[in-house]
């Protein structure tokens, strides 16, 4: 390891202890020539965003592409970020838009296909596949708005107030849709259990 690599690791470790507000400020000063603070933000949110996008898209590959597009968007537009909302809310909003765009495109592509020709390819490891199939099936029965709220709450671990900002709805509307979505999922799960 060279001296500069060791220094970079120490800087990265120090930056990872800072909160989002400080990191965003530093990244704005550094980008596009130095990416250390941006990389810390990237690593802080990358896995969480993959989980959220996967719940929308049902494919690890598509989720990774949506997150990569999200992070590229953040890289290119961080200087334009207005501190009206938290960075966390802003990045989740971008990921939400990326996932919805891909989901709509996917649904449009499926409209033209004959049902017999459509085969779902599962990208998940077999040990996770059974549980994920069940969750994916339950989420697929929700509207896009309901699915967004459930995914952000459970997979994204966002507060209702942050979710309201991301989906641009009132807090009471978000809470009501979340409750109704969980009720729908519970009814659906019970009816499937009775069929078996």
PyMOL CGO cylinders between C-alpha atoms (Angstrom):
from pymol import cmd
from pymol.cgo import CYLINDER

trace = [
    CYLINDER, 0.00, 0.00, 0.00, 1.40, 3.40, -0.92, 0.3, 1, 1, 1, 1, 1, 1,
    CYLINDER, 1.40, 3.40, -0.92, 1.34, 6.39, 1.38, 0.3, 1, 1, 1, 1, 1, 1,
    CYLINDER, 1.34, 6.39, 1.38, -1.41, 8.09, -0.63, 0.3, 1, 1, 1, 1, 1, 1,
    CYLINDER, -1.41, 8.09, -0.63, -3.64, 4.96, -0.43, 0.3, 1, 1, 1, 1, 1, 1,
    CYLINDER, -3.64, 4.96, -0.43, -3.18, 4.84, 3.35, 0.3, 1, 1, 1, 1, 1, 1,
    CYLINDER, -3.18, 4.84, 3.35, -3.97, 8.55, 3.63, 0.3, 1, 1, 1, 1, 1, 1,
    CYLINDER, -3.97, 8.55, 3.63, -7.06, 8.08, 1.47, 0.3, 1, 1, 1, 1, 1, 1,
    CYLINDER, -7.06, 8.08, 1.47, -8.31, 5.24, 3.71, 0.3, 1, 1, 1, 1, 1, 1,
    CYLINDER, -8.31, 5.24, 3.71, -7.85, 7.39, 6.82, 0.3, 1, 1, 1, 1, 1, 1,
    CYLINDER, -7.85, 7.39, 6.82, -9.67, 10.32, 5.17, 0.3, 1, 1, 1, 1, 1, 1,
    CYLINDER, -9.67, 10.32, 5.17, -12.48, 8.00, 4.11, 0.3, 1, 1, 1, 1, 1, 1,
    CYLINDER, -12.48, 8.00, 4.11, -12.74, 6.61, 7.66, 0.3, 1, 1, 1, 1, 1, 1,
    CYLINDER, -12.74, 6.61, 7.66, -12.94, 10.12, 9.11, 0.3, 1, 1, 1, 1, 1, 1,
    CYLINDER, -12.94, 10.12, 9.11, -15.54, 11.14, 6.53, 0.3, 1, 1, 1, 1, 1, 1,
    CYLINDER, -15.54, 11.14, 6.53, -17.69, 8.08, 7.23, 0.3, 1, 1, 1, 1, 1, 1,
    CYLINDER, -17.69, 8.08, 7.23, -18.17, 9.39, 10.78, 0.3, 1, 1, 1, 1, 1, 1,
    CYLINDER, -18.17, 9.39, 10.78, -19.73, 12.61, 9.50, 0.3, 1, 1, 1, 1, 1, 1,
    CYLINDER, -19.73, 12.61, 9.50, -23.46, 13.05, 8.97, 0.3, 1, 1, 1, 1, 1, 1,
    CYLINDER, -23.46, 13.05, 8.97, -25.10, 13.54, 5.57, 0.3, 1, 1, 1, 1, 1, 1,
    CYLINDER, -25.10, 13.54, 5.57, -25.21, 17.34, 5.82, 0.3, 1, 1, 1, 1, 1, 1,
    CYLINDER, -25.21, 17.34, 5.82, -21.46, 17.59, 6.34, 0.3, 1, 1, 1, 1, 1, 1,
    CYLINDER, -21.46, 17.59, 6.34, -20.71, 14.99, 3.67, 0.3, 1, 1, 1, 1, 1, 1,
    CYLINDER, -20.71, 14.99, 3.67, -22.90, 16.73, 1.11, 0.3, 1, 1, 1, 1, 1, 1,
    CYLINDER, -22.90, 16.73, 1.11, -21.15, 20.04, 1.84, 0.3, 1, 1, 1, 1, 1, 1,
    CYLINDER, -21.15, 20.04, 1.84, -17.71, 18.44, 1.44, 0.3, 1, 1, 1, 1, 1, 1,
    CYLINDER, -17.71, 18.44, 1.44, -18.74, 16.51, -1.69, 0.3, 1, 1, 1, 1, 1, 1,
    CYLINDER, -18.74, 16.51, -1.69, -20.02, 19.72, -3.29, 0.3, 1, 1, 1, 1, 1, 1,
    CYLINDER, -20.02, 19.72, -3.29, -16.62, 21.30, -2.74, 0.3, 1, 1, 1, 1, 1, 1,
    CYLINDER, -16.62, 21.30, -2.74, -14.72, 18.24, -3.99, 0.3, 1, 1, 1, 1, 1, 1,
    CYLINDER, -14.72, 18.24, -3.99, -16.69, 17.12, -7.04, 0.3, 1, 1, 1, 1, 1, 1,
    CYLINDER, -16.69, 17.12, -7.04, -15.99, 16.40, -9.85, 0.3, 1, 1, 1, 1, 1, 1,
    CYLINDER, -15.99, 16.40, -9.85, -12.23, 16.17, -9.28, 0.3, 1, 1, 1, 1, 1, 1,
    CYLINDER, -12.23, 16.17, -9.28, -12.12, 14.46, -5.88, 0.3, 1, 1, 1, 1, 1, 1,
    CYLINDER, -12.12, 14.46, -5.88, -14.76, 11.89, -5.03, 0.3, 1, 1, 1, 1, 1, 1,
    CYLINDER, -14.76, 11.89, -5.03, -13.91, 10.83, -1.47, 0.3, 1, 1, 1, 1, 1, 1,
    CYLINDER, -13.91, 10.83, -1.47, -16.98, 12.33, 0.26, 0.3, 1, 1, 1, 1, 1, 1,
    CYLINDER, -16.98, 12.33, 0.26, -19.25, 11.23, -2.60, 0.3, 1, 1, 1, 1, 1, 1,
    CYLINDER, -19.25, 11.23, -2.60, -17.91, 7.67, -2.27, 0.3, 1, 1, 1, 1, 1, 1,
    CYLINDER, -17.91, 7.67, -2.27, -18.77, 7.65, 1.44, 0.3, 1, 1, 1, 1, 1, 1,
    CYLINDER, -18.77, 7.65, 1.44, -22.33, 8.76, 0.57, 0.3, 1, 1, 1, 1, 1, 1,
    CYLINDER, -22.33, 8.76, 0.57, -22.42, 6.13, -2.17, 0.3, 1, 1, 1, 1, 1, 1,
    CYLINDER, -22.42, 6.13, -2.17, -21.45, 3.32, 0.21, 0.3, 1, 1, 1, 1, 1, 1,
    CYLINDER, -21.45, 3.32, 0.21, -23.80, 4.59, 2.92, 0.3, 1, 1, 1, 1, 1, 1,
    CYLINDER, -23.80, 4.59, 2.92, -26.88, 4.35, 0.67, 0.3, 1, 1, 1, 1, 1, 1,
    CYLINDER, -26.88, 4.35, 0.67, -26.02, 1.83, -2.03, 0.3, 1, 1, 1, 1, 1, 1,
    CYLINDER, -26.02, 1.83, -2.03, -27.21, -1.35, -0.28, 0.3, 1, 1, 1, 1, 1, 1,
    CYLINDER, -27.21, -1.35, -0.28, -30.35, 0.29, 1.12, 0.3, 1, 1, 1, 1, 1, 1,
    CYLINDER, -30.35, 0.29, 1.12, -31.32, 1.62, -2.30, 0.3, 1, 1, 1, 1, 1, 1,
    CYLINDER, -31.32, 1.62, -2.30, -30.73, -1.79, -3.90, 0.3, 1, 1, 1, 1, 1, 1,
    CYLINDER, -30.73, -1.79, -3.90, -33.17, -3.33, -1.40, 0.3, 1, 1, 1, 1, 1, 1,
    CYLINDER, -33.17, -3.33, -1.40, -35.80, -0.69, -2.15, 0.3, 1, 1, 1, 1, 1, 1,
    CYLINDER, -35.80, -0.69, -2.15, -35.41, -0.88, -5.93, 0.3, 1, 1, 1, 1, 1, 1,
    CYLINDER, -35.41, -0.88, -5.93, -35.41, -4.68, -5.85, 0.3, 1, 1, 1, 1, 1, 1,
    CYLINDER, -35.41, -4.68, -5.85, -38.81, -4.62, -4.14, 0.3, 1, 1, 1, 1, 1, 1,
    CYLINDER, -38.81, -4.62, -4.14, -40.14, -2.48, -6.98, 0.3, 1, 1, 1, 1, 1, 1,
    CYLINDER, -40.14, -2.48, -6.98, -38.54, -4.28, -9.87, 0.3, 1, 1, 1, 1, 1, 1,
    CYLINDER, -38.54, -4.28, -9.87, -38.19, -7.88, -8.70, 0.3, 1, 1, 1, 1, 1, 1,
    CYLINDER, -38.19, -7.88, -8.70, -34.80, -8.24, -10.38, 0.3, 1, 1, 1, 1, 1, 1,
    CYLINDER, -34.80, -8.24, -10.38, -31.41, -7.73, -8.75, 0.3, 1, 1, 1, 1, 1, 1,
    CYLINDER, -31.41, -7.73, -8.75, -29.87, -6.67, -12.06, 0.3, 1, 1, 1, 1, 1, 1,
    CYLINDER, -29.87, -6.67, -12.06, -32.54, -4.06, -12.75, 0.3, 1, 1, 1, 1, 1, 1,
    CYLINDER, -32.54, -4.06, -12.75, -32.33, -2.83, -9.15, 0.3, 1, 1, 1, 1, 1, 1,
    CYLINDER, -32.33, -2.83, -9.15, -28.57, -2.39, -9.48, 0.3, 1, 1, 1, 1, 1, 1,
    CYLINDER, -28.57, -2.39, -9.48, -29.02, -0.51, -12.75, 0.3, 1, 1, 1, 1, 1, 1,
    CYLINDER, -29.02, -0.51, -12.75, -31.64, 1.76, -11.17, 0.3, 1, 1, 1, 1, 1, 1,
    CYLINDER, -31.64, 1.76, -11.17, -29.33, 2.46, -8.22, 0.3, 1, 1, 1, 1, 1, 1,
    CYLINDER, -29.33, 2.46, -8.22, -26.37, 3.09, -10.51, 0.3, 1, 1, 1, 1, 1, 1,
    CYLINDER, -26.37, 3.09, -10.51, -28.49, 5.58, -12.47, 0.3, 1, 1, 1, 1, 1, 1,
    CYLINDER, -28.49, 5.58, -12.47, -29.55, 7.13, -9.15, 0.3, 1, 1, 1, 1, 1, 1,
    CYLINDER, -29.55, 7.13, -9.15, -25.97, 7.53, -7.97, 0.3, 1, 1, 1, 1, 1, 1,
    CYLINDER, -25.97, 7.53, -7.97, -24.91, 8.95, -11.32, 0.3, 1, 1, 1, 1, 1, 1,
    CYLINDER, -24.91, 8.95, -11.32, -27.77, 11.43, -11.07, 0.3, 1, 1, 1, 1, 1, 1,
    CYLINDER, -27.77, 11.43, -11.07, -26.60, 12.38, -7.55, 0.3, 1, 1, 1, 1, 1, 1,
    CYLINDER, -26.60, 12.38, -7.55, -23.02, 12.79, -8.80, 0.3, 1, 1, 1, 1, 1, 1,
    CYLINDER, -23.02, 12.79, -8.80, -24.13, 15.07, -11.64, 0.3, 1, 1, 1, 1, 1, 1,
    CYLINDER, -24.13, 15.07, -11.64, -26.67, 17.10, -9.65, 0.3, 1, 1, 1, 1, 1, 1,
    CYLINDER, -26.67, 17.10, -9.65, -25.28, 17.34, -6.12, 0.3, 1, 1, 1, 1, 1, 1,
    CYLINDER, -25.28, 17.34, -6.12, -24.35, 20.97, -6.70, 0.3, 1, 1, 1, 1, 1, 1,
    CYLINDER, -24.35, 20.97, -6.70, -28.02, 21.67, -7.50, 0.3, 1, 1, 1, 1, 1, 1,
    CYLINDER, -28.02, 21.67, -7.50, -29.29, 19.91, -4.35, 0.3, 1, 1, 1, 1, 1, 1,
    CYLINDER, -29.29, 19.91, -4.35, -31.37, 22.38, -2.39, 0.3, 1, 1, 1, 1, 1, 1,
    CYLINDER, -31.37, 22.38, -2.39, -31.47, 21.74, 1.34, 0.3, 1, 1, 1, 1, 1, 1,
    CYLINDER, -31.47, 21.74, 1.34, -35.27, 21.95, 1.41, 0.3, 1, 1, 1, 1, 1, 1,
    CYLINDER, -35.27, 21.95, 1.41, -35.40, 18.25, 2.32, 0.3, 1, 1, 1, 1, 1, 1,
    CYLINDER, -35.40, 18.25, 2.32, -32.78, 15.95, 3.80, 0.3, 1, 1, 1, 1, 1, 1,
    CYLINDER, -32.78, 15.95, 3.80, -30.23, 14.32, 1.51, 0.3, 1, 1, 1, 1, 1, 1,
    CYLINDER, -30.23, 14.32, 1.51, -31.73, 10.94, 2.47, 0.3, 1, 1, 1, 1, 1, 1,
    CYLINDER, -31.73, 10.94, 2.47, -35.16, 12.03, 1.24, 0.3, 1, 1, 1, 1, 1, 1,
    CYLINDER, -35.16, 12.03, 1.24, -33.66, 13.47, -1.95, 0.3, 1, 1, 1, 1, 1, 1,
    CYLINDER, -33.66, 13.47, -1.95, -31.72, 10.33, -2.85, 0.3, 1, 1, 1, 1, 1, 1,
    CYLINDER, -31.72, 10.33, -2.85, -34.70, 8.08, -2.10, 0.3, 1, 1, 1, 1, 1, 1,
    CYLINDER, -34.70, 8.08, -2.10, -36.85, 10.32, -4.32, 0.3, 1, 1, 1, 1, 1, 1,
    CYLINDER, -36.85, 10.32, -4.32, -34.39, 9.90, -7.18, 0.3, 1, 1, 1, 1, 1, 1,
    CYLINDER, -34.39, 9.90, -7.18, -34.30, 6.11, -6.66, 0.3, 1, 1, 1, 1, 1, 1,
    CYLINDER, -34.30, 6.11, -6.66, -38.10, 6.06, -6.48, 0.3, 1, 1, 1, 1, 1, 1,
    CYLINDER, -38.10, 6.06, -6.48, -38.34, 7.87, -9.82, 0.3, 1, 1, 1, 1, 1, 1,
    CYLINDER, -38.34, 7.87, -9.82, -35.73, 5.60, -11.42, 0.3, 1, 1, 1, 1, 1, 1,
    CYLINDER, -35.73, 5.60, -11.42, -37.53, 2.47, -10.22, 0.3, 1, 1, 1, 1, 1, 1,
    CYLINDER, -37.53, 2.47, -10.22, -40.96, 3.73, -11.32, 0.3, 1, 1, 1, 1, 1, 1,
    CYLINDER, -40.96, 3.73, -11.32, -39.62, 4.63, -14.76, 0.3, 1, 1, 1, 1, 1, 1,
    CYLINDER, -39.62, 4.63, -14.76, -38.17, 1.14, -15.16, 0.3, 1, 1, 1, 1, 1, 1,
    CYLINDER, -38.17, 1.14, -15.16, -41.34, -0.47, -13.78, 0.3, 1, 1, 1, 1, 1, 1,
    CYLINDER, -41.34, -0.47, -13.78, -43.56, 1.43, -16.22, 0.3, 1, 1, 1, 1, 1, 1,
    CYLINDER, -43.56, 1.43, -16.22, -41.26, 0.55, -19.11, 0.3, 1, 1, 1, 1, 1, 1,
    CYLINDER, -41.26, 0.55, -19.11, -41.31, -3.08, -18.02, 0.3, 1, 1, 1, 1, 1, 1,
    CYLINDER, -41.31, -3.08, -18.02, -45.12, -3.08, -17.88, 0.3, 1, 1, 1, 1, 1, 1,
    CYLINDER, -45.12, -3.08, -17.88, -45.34, -1.48, -21.33, 0.3, 1, 1, 1, 1, 1, 1,
    CYLINDER, -45.34, -1.48, -21.33, -42.96, -4.10, -22.73, 0.3, 1, 1, 1, 1, 1, 1,
    CYLINDER, -42.96, -4.10, -22.73, -45.10, -6.89, -21.27, 0.3, 1, 1, 1, 1, 1, 1,
    CYLINDER, -45.10, -6.89, -21.27, -48.30, -5.56, -22.85, 0.3, 1, 1, 1, 1, 1, 1,
    CYLINDER, -48.30, -5.56, -22.85, -47.00, -6.48, -26.30, 0.3, 1, 1, 1, 1, 1, 1,
    CYLINDER, -47.00, -6.48, -26.30, -45.98, -10.02, -25.34, 0.3, 1, 1, 1, 1, 1, 1,
    CYLINDER, -45.98, -10.02, -25.34, -48.19, -13.07, -25.51, 0.3, 1, 1, 1, 1, 1, 1,
    CYLINDER, -48.19, -13.07, -25.51, -48.67, -14.65, -22.07, 0.3, 1, 1, 1, 1, 1, 1,
    CYLINDER, -48.67, -14.65, -22.07, -47.32, -18.00, -23.25, 0.3, 1, 1, 1, 1, 1, 1,
    CYLINDER, -47.32, -18.00, -23.25, -44.07, -16.36, -24.38, 0.3, 1, 1, 1, 1, 1, 1,
    CYLINDER, -44.07, -16.36, -24.38, -43.47, -14.52, -21.12, 0.3, 1, 1, 1, 1, 1, 1,
    CYLINDER, -43.47, -14.52, -21.12, -41.17, -16.35, -18.73, 0.3, 1, 1, 1, 1, 1, 1,
    CYLINDER, -41.17, -16.35, -18.73, -40.02, -14.83, -15.46, 0.3, 1, 1, 1, 1, 1, 1,
    CYLINDER, -40.02, -14.83, -15.46, -36.33, -15.27, -14.76, 0.3, 1, 1, 1, 1, 1, 1,
    CYLINDER, -36.33, -15.27, -14.76, -35.52, -15.27, -11.03, 0.3, 1, 1, 1, 1, 1, 1,
    CYLINDER, -35.52, -15.27, -11.03, -32.23, -13.52, -10.21, 0.3, 1, 1, 1, 1, 1, 1,
    CYLINDER, -32.23, -13.52, -10.21, -32.26, -14.38, -6.51, 0.3, 1, 1, 1, 1, 1, 1,
    CYLINDER, -32.26, -14.38, -6.51, -30.29, -17.21, -4.91, 0.3, 1, 1, 1, 1, 1, 1,
    CYLINDER, -30.29, -17.21, -4.91, -32.44, -20.30, -4.31, 0.3, 1, 1, 1, 1, 1, 1,
    CYLINDER, -32.44, -20.30, -4.31, -32.24, -20.01, -0.51, 0.3, 1, 1, 1, 1, 1, 1,
    CYLINDER, -32.24, -20.01, -0.51, -33.93, -16.62, -0.66, 0.3, 1, 1, 1, 1, 1, 1,
    CYLINDER, -33.93, -16.62, -0.66, -36.19, -17.34, -3.60, 0.3, 1, 1, 1, 1, 1, 1,
    CYLINDER, -36.19, -17.34, -3.60, -39.14, -18.88, -1.73, 0.3, 1, 1, 1, 1, 1, 1,
    CYLINDER, -39.14, -18.88, -1.73, -39.51, -16.05, 0.79, 0.3, 1, 1, 1, 1, 1, 1,
    CYLINDER, -39.51, -16.05, 0.79, -38.94, -13.41, -1.85, 0.3, 1, 1, 1, 1, 1, 1,
    CYLINDER, -38.94, -13.41, -1.85, -41.51, -14.98, -4.19, 0.3, 1, 1, 1, 1, 1, 1,
    CYLINDER, -41.51, -14.98, -4.19, -44.13, -14.76, -1.46, 0.3, 1, 1, 1, 1, 1, 1,
    CYLINDER, -44.13, -14.76, -1.46, -43.29, -11.13, -0.67, 0.3, 1, 1, 1, 1, 1, 1,
    CYLINDER, -43.29, -11.13, -0.67, -43.08, -10.23, -4.35, 0.3, 1, 1, 1, 1, 1, 1,
    CYLINDER, -43.08, -10.23, -4.35, -46.46, -11.85, -4.97, 0.3, 1, 1, 1, 1, 1, 1,
    CYLINDER, -46.46, -11.85, -4.97, -48.06, -9.88, -2.13, 0.3, 1, 1, 1, 1, 1, 1,
    CYLINDER, -48.06, -9.88, -2.13, -46.43, -6.61, -3.22, 0.3, 1, 1, 1, 1, 1, 1,
    CYLINDER, -46.43, -6.61, -3.22, -47.50, -7.17, -6.83, 0.3, 1, 1, 1, 1, 1, 1,
    CYLINDER, -47.50, -7.17, -6.83, -51.14, -7.09, -5.73, 0.3, 1, 1, 1, 1, 1, 1,
    CYLINDER, -51.14, -7.09, -5.73, -50.76, -3.54, -4.42, 0.3, 1, 1, 1, 1, 1, 1,
    CYLINDER, -50.76, -3.54, -4.42, -51.08, -0.38, -6.48, 0.3, 1, 1, 1, 1, 1, 1,
    CYLINDER, -51.08, -0.38, -6.48, -47.81, 1.39, -7.32, 0.3, 1, 1, 1, 1, 1, 1,
    CYLINDER, -47.81, 1.39, -7.32, -48.56, 4.06, -4.70, 0.3, 1, 1, 1, 1, 1, 1,
    CYLINDER, -48.56, 4.06, -4.70, -49.21, 1.48, -1.98, 0.3, 1, 1, 1, 1, 1, 1,
    CYLINDER, -49.21, 1.48, -1.98, -46.19, -0.59, -2.97, 0.3, 1, 1, 1, 1, 1, 1,
    CYLINDER, -46.19, -0.59, -2.97, -43.98, 2.50, -2.83, 0.3, 1, 1, 1, 1, 1, 1,
    CYLINDER, -43.98, 2.50, -2.83, -45.05, 3.30, 0.70, 0.3, 1, 1, 1, 1, 1, 1,
    CYLINDER, -45.05, 3.30, 0.70, -44.66, -0.28, 1.95, 0.3, 1, 1, 1, 1, 1, 1,
    CYLINDER, -44.66, -0.28, 1.95, -41.26, -0.67, 0.31, 0.3, 1, 1, 1, 1, 1, 1,
    CYLINDER, -41.26, -0.67, 0.31, -39.94, 2.63, 1.67, 0.3, 1, 1, 1, 1, 1, 1,
    CYLINDER, -39.94, 2.63, 1.67, -41.22, 1.82, 5.16, 0.3, 1, 1, 1, 1, 1, 1,
    CYLINDER, -41.22, 1.82, 5.16, -40.00, -1.77, 5.37, 0.3, 1, 1, 1, 1, 1, 1,
    CYLINDER, -40.00, -1.77, 5.37, -37.06, -2.16, 2.96, 0.3, 1, 1, 1, 1, 1, 1,
    CYLINDER, -37.06, -2.16, 2.96, -35.97, 1.49, 3.05, 0.3, 1, 1, 1, 1, 1, 1,
    CYLINDER, -35.97, 1.49, 3.05, -36.55, 1.96, 6.79, 0.3, 1, 1, 1, 1, 1, 1,
    CYLINDER, -36.55, 1.96, 6.79, -37.90, 5.47, 6.24, 0.3, 1, 1, 1, 1, 1, 1,
    CYLINDER, -37.90, 5.47, 6.24, -40.11, 7.40, 8.64, 0.3, 1, 1, 1, 1, 1, 1,
    CYLINDER, -40.11, 7.40, 8.64, -43.62, 8.24, 7.46, 0.3, 1, 1, 1, 1, 1, 1,
    CYLINDER, -43.62, 8.24, 7.46, -42.67, 11.94, 7.22, 0.3, 1, 1, 1, 1, 1, 1,
    CYLINDER, -42.67, 11.94, 7.22, -39.76, 11.11, 4.90, 0.3, 1, 1, 1, 1, 1, 1,
    CYLINDER, -39.76, 11.11, 4.90, -41.96, 8.82, 2.81, 0.3, 1, 1, 1, 1, 1, 1,
    CYLINDER, -41.96, 8.82, 2.81, -44.51, 11.63, 2.48, 0.3, 1, 1, 1, 1, 1, 1,
    CYLINDER, -44.51, 11.63, 2.48, -41.79, 13.87, 1.06, 0.3, 1, 1, 1, 1, 1, 1,
    CYLINDER, -41.79, 13.87, 1.06, -40.54, 11.20, -1.34, 0.3, 1, 1, 1, 1, 1, 1,
    CYLINDER, -40.54, 11.20, -1.34, -43.95, 10.31, -2.74, 0.3, 1, 1, 1, 1, 1, 1,
    CYLINDER, -43.95, 10.31, -2.74, -45.20, 13.90, -2.48, 0.3, 1, 1, 1, 1, 1, 1,
    CYLINDER, -45.20, 13.90, -2.48, -48.31, 13.09, -0.43, 0.3, 1, 1, 1, 1, 1, 1,
    CYLINDER, -48.31, 13.09, -0.43, -49.68, 14.30, 2.89, 0.3, 1, 1, 1, 1, 1, 1,
    CYLINDER, -49.68, 14.30, 2.89, -48.47, 12.49, 5.99, 0.3, 1, 1, 1, 1, 1, 1,
    CYLINDER, -48.47, 12.49, 5.99, -51.99, 11.31, 6.86, 0.3, 1, 1, 1, 1, 1, 1,
    CYLINDER, -51.99, 11.31, 6.86, -52.46, 9.94, 3.33, 0.3, 1, 1, 1, 1, 1, 1,
    CYLINDER, -52.46, 9.94, 3.33, -49.20, 7.99, 3.57, 0.3, 1, 1, 1, 1, 1, 1,
    CYLINDER, -49.20, 7.99, 3.57, -50.15, 6.47, 6.93, 0.3, 1, 1, 1, 1, 1, 1,
    CYLINDER, -50.15, 6.47, 6.93, -53.63, 5.55, 5.69, 0.3, 1, 1, 1, 1, 1, 1,
    CYLINDER, -53.63, 5.55, 5.69, -52.28, 3.94, 2.48, 0.3, 1, 1, 1, 1, 1, 1,
    CYLINDER, -52.28, 3.94, 2.48, -49.67, 2.03, 4.48, 0.3, 1, 1, 1, 1, 1, 1,
    CYLINDER, -49.67, 2.03, 4.48, -52.32, 0.64, 6.83, 0.3, 1, 1, 1, 1, 1, 1,
    CYLINDER, -52.32, 0.64, 6.83, -54.62, -0.32, 3.95, 0.3, 1, 1, 1, 1, 1, 1,
    CYLINDER, -54.62, -0.32, 3.95, -51.76, -1.92, 2.03, 0.3, 1, 1, 1, 1, 1, 1,
    CYLINDER, -51.76, -1.92, 2.03, -50.79, -4.06, 5.02, 0.3, 1, 1, 1, 1, 1, 1,
    CYLINDER, -50.79, -4.06, 5.02, -54.43, -5.08, 5.44, 0.3, 1, 1, 1, 1, 1, 1,
    CYLINDER, -54.43, -5.08, 5.44, -54.62, -6.06, 1.75, 0.3, 1, 1, 1, 1, 1, 1,
    CYLINDER, -54.62, -6.06, 1.75, -51.44, -8.09, 2.06, 0.3, 1, 1, 1, 1, 1, 1,
    CYLINDER, -51.44, -8.09, 2.06, -52.71, -9.84, 5.20, 0.3, 1, 1, 1, 1, 1, 1,
    CYLINDER, -52.71, -9.84, 5.20, -56.05, -10.73, 3.58, 0.3, 1, 1, 1, 1, 1, 1,
    CYLINDER, -56.05, -10.73, 3.58, -54.27, -12.00, 0.48, 0.3, 1, 1, 1, 1, 1, 1,
    CYLINDER, -54.27, -12.00, 0.48, -51.82, -14.09, 2.54, 0.3, 1, 1, 1, 1, 1, 1,
    CYLINDER, -51.82, -14.09, 2.54, -54.68, -15.59, 4.59, 0.3, 1, 1, 1, 1, 1, 1,
    CYLINDER, -54.68, -15.59, 4.59, -56.70, -16.49, 1.50, 0.3, 1, 1, 1, 1, 1, 1,
    CYLINDER, -56.70, -16.49, 1.50, -53.66, -18.15, -0.09, 0.3, 1, 1, 1, 1, 1, 1,
    CYLINDER, -53.66, -18.15, -0.09, -53.06, -20.15, 3.10, 0.3, 1, 1, 1, 1, 1, 1,
    CYLINDER, -53.06, -20.15, 3.10, -56.67, -21.36, 3.03, 0.3, 1, 1, 1, 1, 1, 1,
    CYLINDER, -56.67, -21.36, 3.03, -56.32, -22.47, -0.61, 0.3, 1, 1, 1, 1, 1, 1,
    CYLINDER, -56.32, -22.47, -0.61, -53.36, -24.66, 0.27, 0.3, 1, 1, 1, 1, 1, 1,
]
cmd.load_cgo(trace, "trace")
